Amino acid sequence: QAAQKASGNRMSHLTYAEAMVIGLIQGVTELFPVSSLGHSVLIPALVGGSWAQDLSVSRPESPYLAFIVGLHVATAAALIIYFRHDWARIVTGFVSSLRDRTIATAEQKLAWMIVLATIPVGLAGLALEHTFRVVFSKPVPTALFLAVNGVILLAGERARRRSGEHGAAQQPAMAAPATPQRAMTAAGYPAQSPGRYPASPLSGLRQQPVEQSADSPETAEDGRLAGMGFGKAIVIGAVQVFALLPGISRDGMVTVTGMFRGLSREDAVRYSFLLSTPVILAAGVLKIPDLFGPLGAGIHGQVLAGSLLSGLAAYFSVRFLVRYFSKARSLVPFAIYCLIAGLGSLAWFAIR
């Protein structure tokens, strides 16, 4: 307790300028495929001095973690606000699915896909987050993982280009199925067995061919994601576990895996943002007691300032990224950044 109190006293010297800088960086890097945790480790280490001493996420009971709690909640709030119409449809679909015990619309299926795809990273986070943070959240391994993240992004772009972007999964839109057979295929059921649905994680619910409307672009987007099926959705969601390693981006892993599994880049990015929202929010909410406990003593004002800027940065970041990828732009610039930042940090730590 004495050590925690001392740590809390040191953290109380975090200035508003430092809190605002960290908040801005967190808001941007949480959504750009460049790893916010990696930047939370590397930036204090590169700056050195009191930053390296006080802003350490690898210490078992670091007050810096209480500060990051507010940033996570603000980032999740920004995502919810930006995708508020999407979440309204998804939540409505989830509630109606429970009420009617059926999966008949794209929104209902997408809601269950998000729930199921979040379970692996939720369980892994509860079991491994502390160990991974204490063991791996140090400057040298973090810089190495950030460079690896860049290689992963390049591999995803190379695979997409080799596919030629002319497959059915890469089409910018899918028309509403014209026949029951095509409707079942769009819902993720095998085309060769109409009327017979495979075993599902939701065996208690009555699955039906997913209804889609060609009149609504939003519904078309939901329909394309729902067309993945539960198996692909869970596999794509499970790769978020790798983001427990500092330097590996959650959104980058989901986007690249989604592209490997047949999604267009735009749909893969949107799915990554939808999956990120409950994970980021849960990570913040579960740690709120730290913010109002001894670890958060003396920094509530700084948390508020940093969180405000983090939320604003996250909102404008997701707005920029959605428009950026809607124009079929590449992950390569982010990959190059990760390689330069990661390898450059490794070189700096080696010569310092």
Residue, then its C-alpha position, 0 to 999 in steps of 0.5 A: q500500500a505504501a508503494q502504491k501511495a508513493s506511485g500515486n503521489r508521483m503520478s499526481h505530478l503529471t501535467y495537463a500538457e502531458a495528459m493532453v499529449i497522451g490523450l491525443i496520441q491514444g485517440v489516434t493510435e487506438l483506431f489507426p492500425v498502429s497499436s495504441l498500447g505500443h505507443s503508450v510504451l514507446i513514447p515515454a521510453l523515447v522521451g525518457g526522464s520522468w515520463a519513462q519513470d512514471l508512465s510505465v504500463s509494465r509495472p504491476e500496479s502502475p498509476y498510468l493504467a488508471f489514466i489510460v482507463g479514462l482514455h479507453v472509455a472516451t475512445a469507445a464513446a467516440l466510436i459509439i457516437y460515430f456508429r450510433h445508427d449502426w449500433a441502434r440497428i444492431v442492438t435492436g436486432f439483438v433484442s428482437s432476436l432474443r424476443d422472437r428466438t430467431i435470426a431472420t435479418a442481417e442486423q440480428k445475425l450481425a449482432w450475434m456475430i459481434v457477441l460471439a467474436t468478442i468472447p475469445v478476446g474477452l476471456a483471453g484479456l481476463a486471463l492474460e492481460h496482466t501477464f502480457r502487460v508485465v512481461f512484454s510491455k517493455p520498450v525493446p519487445t514493443a518496438l519489435f512487435l510494432a515492426v512485426n505489425g507493419v509486416i502483417l499489414l504489408a502481407g494483408e495488402r499483398a494478399r489482397r492485390r494478388s487476389g485482383e480484387h475481382g472476387a465476389a467477396q471484393q465487390p463493393a456491394m451485393a444485391a439482395p438475393a433473388t432466390p431463396q437459394r441465394a438468400m441462404t448463401a448470403a446468410g452463410y448457409p451452404a448453397q448445396s443444401p437448401g432447407r438444411y442449416p448446419a450446426s450453429p453456436l446459436s442452436g437454441l435460436r431458429q435461423q432463417p435466410v437473412e432478409q436483405s434490402a437493396d434500398s438501404p446502403e446501411t442494410a447492404e453493408d450489414g448484409r455483406l458482413a452477415g454473409m460471412g457466417f458465424g465461423k469466419a466472424i469468430v475466427i476474425g474476432a479471435v485474432q484480437v487476442f494478439a493485440l494483447l502484445p504491445g505493438i500489435s494493432r487490434d484493428g490491423m489484425v482484424t482488418v488483415t484477417g478479414m481480407f484474408r477471409g474474403l472481405s473487402r478492405e472497406d468491410a473488414v475495416r468497418y467490422s474491426f471498428l464494430l468489434s473494437t467498440p465493446v472490447i475497448l469499452a469493457a477494458g475501460v469499464l472493468k478498470i474504473p475502480d482503479l481510476f477512483g481508487p489509490l492509483g487515480a489519486g490526484i490525477h482526476g483533472q488530468v484524466l478529464a482533460g486527456s479523455l476529452l482530447s482522446g475522445l475528440a481525436a478518436y472521433f475524427s480519426v474514425r471519420f477520416l479512416v472510414r472515408y480513407f478506406s471507402k476510396a479503396r486506399s491502402l494499408v501500406p502507409f500505416a505498414i511503413y510507419c510501423l516499420i520505421a517507428g519500430l525499427g527506428s526505436l530498436a536502433w535508438f534503444a541499442i545506441r542509447 
